[in-house]
Amino acid sequence: MKSPLESLPVELFDMIAADFSLPEYRSLRLVSQQLYQFVHEKFARLAFSEQVTTLSPSSLDRLSKVSSHQGLRDAVKTLHIRLLNDEEYANLNAISRVGRFPPPKRFPRVLGVRDNNVNDEAATYAYVLHNERPSRLYDGLLKVLKGLPQLKTIKLSMKPSASYIWECNETPHSLFRSKCFEVVIYAITHSKIKLEEFSMARRKSRNILYKPVDLSFLAFQLAPPSLQALQHCFSNLQSLTLSIMTGYDVPRPDGWTRSICGFIAAAPNLKKLTLSLDRVSAKWPSSSFGGIVVKSLATSCRLPCLETLEVLNCEPHVKDLADLIRTYSSSLQCIVLSHIQLSTDKWCPIEDALKVCHELVYFRLIACEDRWIRLSIKARINGYPDFTWDLYEDHQSASDWLRGVTGLDIS
């Protein structure tokens, strides 16, 4: 005997089920074959639109089952790749040595790692470091991406660890992150998938960057064939978030800034660029090398559609930062500067650059400092180091607002 829901016309059932939650869809799928057919498409969109994975073979095998399933593969739009930090790998190795699953309570659990995958996950770190080309990761992720025709977004993230905060040189884990990045770029270029968003961090509330990967600048030394293939995959890219460590004390190859700019220029239709060039830490001041990237980006990279520009964690010369804003002034609608340490106390070039940004509707300064730390002093008075100009809320131009915030009008 049919249930009342099964007796409804399909159009009416769709109206009723439009606001059902994922658990409710799961329950409906078990009622009958007819309801299973009714709700499968919506259930797949809710349950599989965003997939989370690490780069361990076991995690990629699980994801490959989704990518090979005819009823689920088209539902996946976002792939979130979690890179584990060194503390998490240490915990996994300790659990693996004990050999008890679930592990004793004295061991911290690693989010997203199932008990039956602990051994495989723990071995991934050493496998990546000790193999010039970790083929299981290359082949596994490539197989996954080839099976996800509707994939539009790839996000990488990593939970920061205590030791990472003190990282001032290349470490085994920074090399691990770079090699994982190579795996991701290889899979993207060889699957020929066209992305709309690529991110190396997550966003949370007002935090622009949350759990950033923070790659060494050396990771962007891509071979010309890879960069050319990336241009095809990034031809429709709308949003790009890069989290780069430019301050590592290592030998710098000629043209290292051009490699970063070339990676960005591979996305000619980019509308939103978020660029972090160091890390936020009281123990680790921003590096002046990030300012060199800002200068190179202003002079050598053209993004005619860029609407949102977010620059974080660097110490640029004010003229170079102003030139960067002026380069994209014809299209910029939103500018965010976060944890910027200007090497001078002169904000006038930025003020002049804002005057030619005729499309600008939003400008935000977060924890920025000049040589005289005017913004930081005013922030302590206000209680929060965050200043925002909005076209629809402020009754003055962005340049006049900046004069008031930085103290230019009283200097």
N, C-alpha and C positions, 0 to 999 in steps of 0.2 A: 504494500500500500504506500502511495506517495505521501510524503510529508507536505504540510501546507506551503512551505517555501518552494518545493519542487513543482507545485501546481500553478505557481504564478507565471505570468508571461515573462519572457527573458528581460524585456525592457524594464518592467516593474521590479524584478529581482535585482537588476543592476542598480536601480535607484536606491533600494533598501540597503544593499550591500556596499554602497559607495563609501560609507564611513566606518565599516567594520575594521577592527584592529587585527594585527597579525595572528594572535592566538585564536580569535574568532574564525578567521579563515582556515586555520589549521583544523579546527573542530569540524567545520562544514565539509572539508575535504573527506572526512571519514564517514559521513552520513550515507552517501550513496555515490554511485558512479556518475549520475547526472549532475549532482552538486559539485562533484570533483571537476567535471568539465566546465561548469559555470564559473568557478572561482579560480581555476588554475592560473590563468594569465595574471590576474591581480595579485594572487598569492606569490607568484614568482617575482613580480616587480617589487613587492614589499620585502620578501625574504632574501632575494639574491641581487638586488640592484647594486649594493656595495659589498664587496668581498674583501676580507682581511686575511693576509698571509704573511709568513716569514719566508725566507729563501731556503729553508731546509728542504731536502728532497721529500720528506713525508708530508710537509705542508703543501708543497707544490703538487704532489700526487693527489691530495685531497681536492685541490682546486682544479686539477685537470679533469676530474670526474664531472665537475660542474660544466667546464668548457666543452666537454664532449657529449653532454646531455642535450638532446634536441629541444626539449621543453624548457630548459633553464638558461642556456648559453646566451640567448638574445636579451635576457633580462639584466645581465651584468653591465652596468654603466661606469662603475668606479672600482678601481683596484687599489687598496691601501696596503702597502708593503711595510711591515714593521722590522726594523733592524734592532736586534737586541744589543744592549751595552755590555761592557766587560764584567760588571757586577752580576748581571743576569746570567751570563755564560758561566761565571764562577759558581753561582748557585746551582745551575743545571748540572755542572760537572760533579759537584758535591753530592747531589741527589743520585746521579748516575752511579757513583762509586758505592753508595749505600745499597742501591738496588732494591729499595722498597717503594712500592707504588700502591696507594698514595704515599708520599714521603712523610717522615716524622714531622711533627708540627714545628720543630725548631728550625726547619728550613723554610725560607720565604718562598711563596709560590710565584712563579713567573707568569704574568698575565698572558693568556692566549695560548699557552703551551699545554697540551693534554698529557696526562701521565704516560700514555702508551707511546708518546713521541719524544719523551725526555732524552733518551739515549741518542736518537738521531739528531735532535736539535743541539745537544751539547757537543756533538762531534762536528757540527757544521763550521764552527769558528776555526778550528785547527785545519779542517779540510780546505777552507778557502785560503788561509794564509800559506799553507804548504804546497799548494798547487798553482802553477802559473796561470792555468786556465781550468777552473773548477767546472768540468763539463757537465756534471749532474745539475748544477744550477743553471748554466747556459741553456742546456737542452730542455730542462724542466720548465723554465719561465717562457722560453720561446714557444713551446707546445701549448702552454696556457694562453698566451696572447693570440696565437693563430686561431684558437677556438672561440674567441670572444669578439665577434664582428661588430657589436654595438658599444664596445668599450670606448669611453671618451675621456676618462680622467685617471691619472696615476698619481698617487701620493705616497711619498716616503716619509717615515718619521722614526725618531729614536728617543727614548727616555734618557735624559742626561744622568750621568753618574758622578759621584764625588771626585774620582780621579780625573774625569774629563775636564773639570773646571780648571785644573792646574796644567792642562796640556798646552805646552808651548813649542813642542817639536813633534815631528812625525812619530807616532807610536804604533805598535801592532794593531791596535783597534782602529786608528785612523786609516791605516793601510787596508784593514778589513772593510771599512766603509767605502773606500775608494774602489775596491775590487767588486763590491756589491753594486755600486753605481755603474761600473763597466758592464756587469751582467744585465742590468736593467736597460741601459742604452743599446746593448747588442740585441736584446729581445725586441725592443721597440723598432729598431731599424730593419731587422731581418723579418719581422712579422708584417712590416709595411702598414701598420695600423696608424690611422690618422687621429691624433688626440686634440682635444679642446682645452685641456688643463693638465699641467705638469707641476708638481709641487714637492719641495724637499722639507716640508714642515706642515704642521697642522695649525688651525686657528681655534682659539678658545676665548669667547667673550671679547674683551677689548685687547687681548694679547694678539699682536700681529703674527708672531711666530710662537708656536707651542710645540715642544718636542722636535726641534730642528735636527737635521742630520749633520750639518756642519762639515761639509767635505773639504778636504785640502784643495787648494787651487791647482795642484798638480793633476788632479783627477780630470780636469777639463782639457788636457792635452790630447784631443781626439785626432785620429788619423784623418786625412782629407776624405777618403771614401766614406768613413763613418759620418763625418760632418755633412757631406753631400746627401747621404741617405736620410739623415735627420731632417734636412730641409723639406723633404717630401712628407715625413711624418708630422712635422710641426707646421705645415702650410696652413692648417686651420686653427692653430693654437691661439686661444684667446687670453689665457692666464698662465703666467710663469712665475714660480716662486723658487728662488735660489738661495741657499744657505751655505756660504763659502768661508773657509778659514784662510784669509790672505796673510796672516801674521806669522805663520810657521817659520822658524829659523832654519831654513834649508836653502840650498843653492837654487837660484831661479833661472830657468831656461829663458833664452831670448824670446820675446813675444808672448810671455805668459799672460799678459792682460788681453792680448788679441785673441787668445784661445777662449777666454771667458766671454768677450764681446762677440766672437764668432758663434758661440753656442746660443747667445741671446738673439743674434741676427738671423739665426736659422728659423725664427718664427716671425716673418715679416708682417703678419696681420695681428700681432699682439696688441691687446687692448689694456691689459693689466700686468705690470711688472713689479714684483717685490724682490728686493735685492738686499740681503744681509751679508756684510763683508767681514764680520768678526763675530765675537760672542759678547753677550751682556754679562759682566761679572765685575764686582768691585776688586777682585784679585787680579783681573786681567784687563788693562785699559785697551781701548780700541787702537788698532794698528794703523799707521799712516799708509800702509800698502793699499788699504781699501780706498784711500783717496786717489791713488794712481788708477785704480779701476774706474772710479767716477770720471776722471779726466779722459780716459780712453773711451769710455762709453759716450761721452759728450761729443767727441770728435770723430769717432769711427763707426758709429752704429746709427742706422736710420730706421725708425719704427713709425711710419706715418699715421697709424691708427691708434697710437698709445693714448689712453684716456686716464689711467690711474698709474701713478708712480710712487712707490714706497721704497725709501732708502734707509737702511738701518745699520748701526754699529760700525761706524768708520770715522776717520779723522781727515776730512777733505779740506783742501783750500777753498775758501768761500767763492772765489772766482770760478773754480771748476764746477762746484755745485750749482752756481748760478747759470753757467753755460749749459749744464745738463738740463736744467729747467727750461732755458730758452730754446734749446734744440727741439723740444717737443711742445713748445708753447701753443702752436696752432691747434692742437687736439687735446691737450691736458685739461681734465675736469676735476681731478682729485690728486692732491700731493700730500704725502705723509713723510715726515722726517723724524726718525726715532733714534735716540741715543747717538746723536751726532756731536762730535767734538770739533768745532771749528778751530783752525790753527791761528785765526786772528779774531779781533773783536769787531770787525766791520761787517755788518749785515746789509750794507747798502747795495752790493751787487745782486743779492737775492731779492731785495725790495724792487730793484729795477727790472729784474727778470719777471716778477709777478705782474708788473704793469702791462706786459705784452701777452699774458695768458688770458685772452679774452673769453675763453670758454670755462674758466675755473669757477667751481662752485663750492669747493671744500679744500681747506688747508689745515694741517694739524702738525703741531710740534710736541714731541714726547721726550722728556728728559734730555733736551739738547743743551749744550754748553758752548759759549764762546770763550775767548781767552780770559775775560773778566768774570765769567760765570754769572752773567746778569740773569739769564733765564732760571738758573738753579736757585739763586737768591729769591727771586720772585715766586718760584714754585714752593719754596719752604714757607713763605708767607701765606700763600694760597692753600697749602696743604696737599697739593697734588701736582706733579710735574707734567701737566698736560694742558696744552693750549689749543683751542680749536676755533677756526674761522669758518662760518657757513654763510653763503650768499643770501640765503633766505631768512637768516636770523640776525645777522649783523648789518648795521646801517652805515657801513664804511667799506672802502675797497680793501682787498687783501693786503696791498702794500702799506696802506695807512694803518691797518690793524697790526701788521708786523712791526711798524715803527713804535707803536705803543707797547707791544709785548717785550721787545728787545731793549727798550729804553733809548732808541735812536732819537726820539723827539725831545729828549732832555739832555742829550750828549753834546 
